[in-house]
Amino acid sequence: MSLPIHSSPFLSVFLFSILGALLTDCARLPETTRVLHDDDRVMVTLETDFHAPSGSRTSPTDISAEQLTKLLRGFSVRPISRLPIPVLADERPPRKLLRERELEVLAPVLHEALLKVGFHERVRFEVVSPGRNPRYWRDVTGGWIRIRDRYFHLHVDYYHVEQPIRKIDAYDPYYPSPWTPEQNYAVYYEPQGLYVTDPMLDQSAVDLERFFERASP
C-alpha cells in the first residue's frame, strides 16, 4: 500500500529541489544592458553573460570593420537534427552564416560594440531580411559573440528563420503570433586551422592571433 503524500518527506524535498532549480535557471537568463543599434536591418545589443565560467572575462577588442567582415565570412552553420534516428537526420553540408549584404551592414556596428562591451557582457546581434511574405514575416539570422583573451567565440541561435513582424496577431489581438524558439546549430570555420579550442572555456573559437598573422601582408 502506497504512503499518502503528506507522510512522504522525500517527495517534498524532491519537489522543492526541482522548483528551486527552475527558479534558478529563470533568474540567470541573459539581460539586455544596452541597445547599441536597432533598425530595420540590424539589431546589436550588449547583454549579461551569466553562463561564462568563473574567472573568464570578455575582452573589449578593436577589430576594424574590414577585418570583422573577413573574420565573419569564414563562419558556416548546419542545423543539428533533433531526430533520434541517424538515417533520418539532416546531413546537408554547412552553409555560409552571413550573406555579403548582411556583412556590409553588420560589421561596422559590431566594430563599435566590441569596443564598448563590458567584462561580464557579450554582444548579441540580429540581421533581418524580408521574409517570404514581407508584410507579415521577416527572415532573421542571429546569435551572440564573446571574445576572451585571443579567442573569438560565436554562437548561433537563428539561421534564416522566419519570425512574425507583428507582436499581435492581425486576426486575434488577444493571442500574439508564436515566437520562433532558439535552435541548435553546429558552427564551422574556414580555414580550419584557425578554429581551435579555448582551453579555459573548452569551446571552439577563432584564434585571433593566428587570424591577424594570416591577414597581415
WOPEBEL-V849805 format. One record per residue. N is the residue number from 1. SS is DSSP state (a for helix, b for strand, c for the rest). PHI is phi in degrees with one decimal (NA if undefined). OMEGA is omega in whole degrees, 0 to 359 (* if undefined). Layout:
N&SS&PHI&OMEGA + N&SS&PHI&OMEGA
This chain:
1&c&NA&183 + 2&c&-75.2&179 + 3&c&-76.3&175 + 4&c&-65.3&185 + 5&a&-61.3&185 + 6&a&-70.3&181 + 7&a&-100.4&181 + 8&c&-114.7&181 + 9&a&-66.1&182 + 10&a&-66.0&178 + 11&a&-64.2&180 + 12&a&-64.4&179 + 13&a&-62.4&180 + 14&a&-62.5&181 + 15&a&-65.6&178 + 16&a&-65.4&179 + 17&a&-64.7&178 + 18&a&-63.9&180 + 19&a&-61.9&179 + 20&a&-63.6&179 + 21&a&-65.2&179 + 22&a&-64.1&179 + 23&a&-66.1&179 + 24&a&-64.7&180 + 25&a&-63.0&180 + 26&a&-64.3&182 + 27&a&-70.0&184 + 28&c&-101.9&176 + 29&c&-68.2&179 + 30&c&-59.9&178 + 31&c&-119.6&178 + 32&b&-69.9&179 + 33&b&-100.1&178 + 34&b&-151.1&172 + 35&b&-99.8&184 + 36&b&-93.9&182 + 37&b&-159.6&180 + 38&b&-155.7&175 + 39&c&-140.5&185 + 40&c&-71.6&184 + 41&c&-110.6&188 + 42&b&-138.4&169 + 43&b&-129.3&178 + 44&b&-131.3&180 + 45&b&-132.6&169 + 46&b&-105.1&181 + 47&b&-139.6&179 + 48&b&-63.4&182 + 49&c&-117.6&185 + 50&c&-65.9&188 + 51&c&-87.8&176 + 52&c&-68.9&181 + 53&c&-59.3&179 + 54&c&-59.2&179 + 55&c&96.6&178 + 56&c&-94.4&181 + 57&c&-137.5&173 + 58&c&-72.1&182 + 59&c&-105.2&173 + 60&c&-57.3&190 + 61&c&-135.8&178 + 62&c&-97.4&175 + 63&c&-115.8&183 + 64&c&-63.9&179 + 65&a&-61.7&179 + 66&a&-65.6&178 + 67&a&-67.2&178 + 68&a&-63.5&178 + 69&a&-59.6&179 + 70&a&-66.2&180 + 71&a&-64.9&182 + 72&a&-68.8&180 + 73&a&-63.9&181 + 74&c&-80.8&183 + 75&b&-84.7&172 + 76&b&-139.1&185 + 77&b&-137.8&173 + 78&b&-144.6&178 + 79&b&-60.8&175 + 80&c&-91.6&183 + 81&c&-69.1&177 + 82&c&-93.8&181 + 83&c&-73.8&181 + 84&c&-76.0&182 + 85&c&-95.6&184 + 86&a&-57.8&182 + 87&a&-63.5&182 + 88&a&-92.6&182 + 89&c&-69.6&180 + 90&c&-81.1&182 + 91&c&-111.9&177 + 92&c&-65.3&181 + 93&c&-65.9&178 + 94&c&-61.1&178 + 95&b&-121.2&180 + 96&b&-55.0&182 + 97&c&-66.0&187 + 98&c&-127.2&174 + 99&c&-78.1&184 + 100&a&-62.5&180 + 101&a&-68.4&176 + 102&a&-72.4&177 + 103&a&-62.7&182 + 104&a&-61.7&182 + 105&a&-89.4&185 + 106&a&-85.8&188 + 107&a&-57.9&180 + 108&a&-61.6&180 + 109&a&-71.7&177 + 110&a&-64.5&177 + 111&a&-57.3&179 + 112&a&-67.5&182 + 113&a&-65.1&182 + 114&a&-71.1&173 + 115&a&-82.5&186 + 116&a&-100.1&185 + 117&c&-63.1&180 + 118&c&-85.8&184 + 119&c&-62.7&183 + 120&c&-113.0&178 + 121&b&-126.6&171 + 122&b&-136.9&184 + 123&b&-101.2&176 + 124&b&-101.1&182 + 125&b&-135.3&172 + 126&b&-141.4&174 + 127&b&-115.0&189 + 128&b&-117.8&174 + 129&b&-130.6&177 + 130&b&-62.5&177 + 131&c&-83.1&181 + 132&c&-62.6&172 + 133&c&-120.5&189 + 134&c&-57.8&181 + 135&c&-69.3&186 + 136&c&-118.0&188 + 137&b&-130.2&175 + 138&b&-129.4&180 + 139&b&-96.7&188 + 140&b&-122.9&168 + 141&b&-122.2&184 + 142&b&-161.4&180 + 143&b&176.1&179 + 144&b&-143.7&182 + 145&b&-127.2&174 + 146&b&-133.3&175 + 147&b&-114.8&176 + 148&b&-118.8&180 + 149&c&58.5&182 + 150&c&-101.8&189 + 151&b&-111.0&181 + 152&b&-101.8&181 + 153&b&-98.4&176 + 154&b&-132.9&179 + 155&b&-119.1&183 + 156&b&-108.2&176 + 157&b&-102.2&181 + 158&b&-136.6&174 + 159&b&-131.7&182 + 160&b&47.6&178 + 161&b&-101.1&179 + 162&b&-84.8&178 + 163&b&-127.6&180 + 164&b&-68.3&177 + 165&c&-73.2&181 + 166&c&-87.2&175 + 167&c&-80.0&178 + 168&c&-116.3&181 + 169&c&-62.0&183 + 170&c&-66.3&183 + 171&c&-93.3&181 + 172&c&-144.3&185 + 173&c&-66.8&182 + 174&c&-88.2&180 + 175&c&-128.4&183 + 176&c&-67.6&176 + 177&c&-62.4&182 + 178&c&-65.0&179 + 179&c&-81.4&182 + 180&c&-74.9&178 + 181&c&-69.7&176 + 182&c&-62.9&183 + 183&c&-117.8&180 + 184&c&-102.0&181 + 185&b&-133.9&169 + 186&b&-88.6&183 + 187&b&-106.0&180 + 188&b&-125.1&178 + 189&b&-145.5&175 + 190&c&-125.6&3 + 191&c&-70.9&183 + 192&a&-62.8&181 + 193&a&-64.8&179 + 194&a&-90.1&183 + 195&b&-97.4&188 + 196&b&-123.6&178 + 197&b&-101.6&174 + 198&b&-68.3&187 + 199&c&-65.2&180 + 200&c&-79.9&184 + 201&c&-90.5&183 + 202&c&55.9&179 + 203&b&-134.3&180 + 204&b&-72.1&181 + 205&b&-159.0&175 + 206&b&-82.4&176 + 207&b&-78.9&185 + 208&a&-66.8&179 + 209&a&-62.6&177 + 210&a&-66.2&180 + 211&a&-62.5&181 + 212&a&-67.2&177 + 213&a&-62.8&180 + 214&a&-70.6&183 + 215&a&-80.5&183 + 216&c&-71.1&182 + 217&c&-68.9&*
